[in-house]
């Protein structure tokens, strides 16, 4: 069975080839660095199975091209599927499977790293000392102990993040309308109460019609002055222009994002020799109190191993006619 991988990098090749041998599969891989879109979908001709990543385009038109070229299943190498037209996939009888969880620790830990770096300005200190400047003026932070963090979304990642931040001695507020369990640390509150009382707000929720631009002008106005905002989930959770306005007014004092709403043609690529044409992102990158990382929160060895294992298992279930456990 041949599998075509879109948006693949060298680390994808290494992890999938190792998993193919380790779990004794007999798959043949073709790796393509190009993103999946209407122009590249025709490359899938002759493949029943393709694998796509978080910023690949699986809209209705792309799915129709894939179907016409013989594709029967799309194996997502990620948990999110907001980039997939699921109704069209069902209409065309294209199965879509995903990796629902690969390393929640990786994402939770990265969100903590963003918060710590923004607070203690270690990125700026690193650049200074490399230039032999050991002055500490302008690098003042705050004790995270006894501060309040608002966690939006309390799945596995949110729960792990709560434990990490609790370790700093922080008060934990949680907003998740679907969570019905008990909280080991912190308490469940309304979204408005979380916004009003949190010194740091960190997002761990999926992107859907109810959460798109969850952080907007209205919700920002309800936050504390000088709040820190962290997003390691999906870029569309944030109305970026509203956040830029809040940074300019200092309503938001710190911003750490690993995702960006219009990241599809920017992230996972090297633009050092070109100019970024996205004026919004370019403006964000001018703020000294903003850290942008390129969708790397998930990027640990453990996560890559799990993505490869689960993806190949999903495909194997399809080939053997078994129930697709991770069918979207």
Number of C-alpha atoms within 10 A of each C-alpha: 13 14 21 22 27 24 18 19 14 9 12 18 16 14 18 21 16 15 21 19 11 10 11 9 14 11 15 11 16 13 16 15 12 16 21 24 18 17 11 15 23 16 16 22 15 14 18 20 23 22 25 21 22 19 22 20 21 25 18 17 15 22 24 19 20 29 21 15 17 15 21 19 23 26 25 26 25 20 18 21 22 17 14 21 16 19 11 17 21 11 9 16 13 21 18 21 25 25 22 17 15 22 21 18 21 19 26 25 18 19 25 17 14 25 24 15 18 24 19 15 18 13 12 16 18 13 11 14 12 9 9 9 11 11 10 11 6 9 14 9 12 9 11 19 13 12 17 21 27 28 27 21 21 23 16 15 22 23 20 18 25 25 17 16 21 20 11 13 15 21 21 24 24 27 22 18 13 9 13 8 8 9 14 10 16 19 13 22 15 12 18 12 16 25 25 17 18 22 21 25 24 26 25 26 21 19 20 15 10 9 14 17 19 18 20 17 17 10 15 19 15 16 22 17 16 16 23 24 24 23 23 24 24 24 20 20 25 23 17 21 15 17 20 19 13 20 20 12 12 13 20 23 18 22 25 23 25 23 24 24 15 15 16 15 11 16 17 15 10 8 10 7 6 7 8 12 9 12 9 13 19 12 11 19 13 10 14 12 19 18 20 16 15 14 20 15 24 21 14 14 13 13 20 19 18 19 26 23 20 21 21 22 20 25 23 17 14 19 13 8 9 11 10 17 12 17 14 16
